[in-house]
């Protein structure tokens, strides 16, 4: 065997080792890039979900005054016209709003007779009462939770 052949084989082996290392580095880099991309997709999906929840919460907050007005109007209908078809139709619209809220994971906060809770209630007034101190004796405005997060606290009067 001549020296040229042996030298070429050593060079080839060295080149092969260099190429193997490059392949391993490229493969590791590709795997990292793929994992980064998968993480980006998950983060983007989570951010999109949070954004949609925020937008929905904003839309619901803007809708709540309409729901309140329907409820107040319906509760104050004079007895002599409660059986009127038009009034019943308005009641159906109110029920549709209520169903829409329930279908979208919006629930009202129970207040009357409950203990005052800073996270769920906003005290408008503290009133002397026969009720136990700290109990809610009157609800001024209904509060709401969206997906178990308070989006509007109930405005209440609390017993002293």
VOGU-3710 file (C-alpha; in Angstrom, 3 decimals, decimal comma):
1> xxxxxxxxxx> 0,000/0,000/0,000  1,319/3,338/-0,757  1,461/6,311/1,577  -0,927/8,315/-0,545  -3,714/5,753/-0,062  -3,260/5,566/3,726  -3,158/9,326/3,994  -6,348/9,656/1,936  -8,122/7,118/4,155  -7,099/9,021/7,284
11> xxxxxxxxxx> -8,308/12,248/5,691  -11,567/10,557/4,679  -12,093/9,247/8,211  -11,436/12,727/9,597  -13,870/14,251/7,119  -16,469/11,607/7,955  -16,123/12,389/11,668  -16,504/16,112/10,968  -19,560/15,431/8,822  -21,058/13,156/11,525
21> xxxxxxxxxx> -20,612/15,917/14,090  -22,230/18,423/11,745  -25,143/16,043/11,154  -25,595/15,566/14,912  -25,440/19,333/15,503  -27,920/19,962/12,695  -30,256/17,275/14,023  -30,050/18,675/17,564  -30,681/22,189/16,218  -33,640/20,955/14,196
31> xxxxxxxxxx> -35,088/19,197/17,268  -34,689/22,403/19,332  -36,306/24,471/16,579  -39,190/21,998/16,344  -39,681/22,073/20,138  -39,526/25,897/20,104  -42,134/25,962/17,337  -44,433/23,601/19,263  -44,050/25,785/22,375  -44,801/28,882/20,291
41> xxxxxxxxxx> -47,957/27,257/18,928  -49,097/26,377/22,476  -48,312/29,884/23,767  -50,093/31,488/20,821  -53,165/29,296/21,323  -53,226/30,136/25,045  -52,832/33,872/24,344  -55,609/33,704/21,748  -57,861/31,927/24,269  -57,140/34,581/26,920
51> xxxxxxxxxx> -57,763/37,369/24,406  -61,114/35,839/23,427  -62,087/35,542/27,110  -61,137/39,188/27,634  -63,161/40,293/24,601  -66,125/38,190/25,728  -65,915/39,603/29,253  -65,865/43,151/27,839  -68,843/42,419/25,611  -70,767/40,907/28,517
61> xxxxxxxxxx> -69,912/43,874/30,762  -71,344/46,184/28,114  -74,466/44,017/27,889  -75,136/43,896/31,657  -76,820/47,330/31,897  -79,345/46,168/29,290  -79,941/42,967/31,265  -80,348/45,039/34,464  -82,836/47,372/32,794  -84,892/44,462/31,474
71> xxxxxxxxxx> -84,941/42,835/34,910  -85,907/46,086/36,671  -88,590/46,913/34,121  -90,016/43,409/34,259  -90,072/43,298/38,049  -91,958/46,629/38,182  -94,749/45,770/35,723  -98,105/46,840/37,147  -100,294/43,886/38,159  -103,142/44,920/35,850
81> xxxxxxxxxx> -101,025/44,442/32,693  -98,914/41,421/33,660  -101,078/39,091/31,531  -100,772/41,306/28,465  -99,244/39,472/25,465  -96,834/42,331/24,775  -95,591/42,200/28,374  -95,155/38,417/28,134  -93,172/38,966/24,917  -90,863/41,339/26,761
91> xxxxxxxxxx> -90,501/38,627/29,411  -89,397/36,180/26,720  -86,727/38,644/25,582  -85,540/38,979/29,193  -85,401/35,170/29,420  -83,322/35,060/26,229  -80,793/37,442/27,752  -80,655/35,303/30,902  -80,156/32,135/28,837  -77,451/33,816/26,756
101> xxxxxxxxxx> -75,566/34,681/29,934  -75,870/31,145/31,315  -74,811/29,602/28,001  -71,708/31,804/28,084  -70,716/30,855/31,643  -71,981/34,072/33,202  -73,729/33,682/36,522  -75,193/36,163/38,947  -73,643/36,529/42,393  -75,951/35,538/45,237
111> xxxxxxxxxx> -76,005/38,359/47,764  -79,124/38,753/49,862  -78,642/37,142/53,297  -75,032/36,209/52,520  -71,934/37,319/54,415  -70,265/40,361/52,860  -67,296/39,281/50,721  -64,922/41,962/49,391  -64,190/39,905/46,288  -67,864/39,518/45,339
121> xxxxxxxxxx> -69,586/42,554/46,805  -69,224/46,313/46,896  -70,749/47,891/49,997  -72,772/50,977/49,150  -74,013/51,543/52,655  -73,733/50,085/56,136  -77,149/50,071/57,838  -78,307/49,406/61,400  -80,378/46,256/61,229  -81,726/43,350/63,225
131> xxxxxxxxxx> -79,684/41,132/60,930  -76,298/39,852/62,026  -73,454/42,315/61,449  -71,755/41,770/58,105  -74,828/40,188/56,473  -76,136/41,627/53,228  -79,617/43,030/53,762  -80,288/44,571/50,344  -78,940/44,174/46,825  -78,797/47,423/44,869
141> xxxxxxxxxx> -77,250/45,986/41,703  -76,692/42,352/40,760  -73,094/41,246/40,450  -71,826/38,756/37,889  -69,059/36,204/37,445  -67,713/35,130/34,061  -66,030/31,727/34,079  -65,898/31,950/37,892  -64,138/35,348/37,839  -65,958/38,389/39,165
151> xxxxxxxxxx> -66,523/40,822/36,310  -68,872/43,085/38,241  -69,272/42,943/42,033  -72,765/43,111/43,494  -73,560/46,530/44,974  -75,128/45,910/48,370  -76,207/47,294/51,728  -74,662/45,581/54,737  -75,936/45,229/58,301  -73,901/46,993/61,016
//
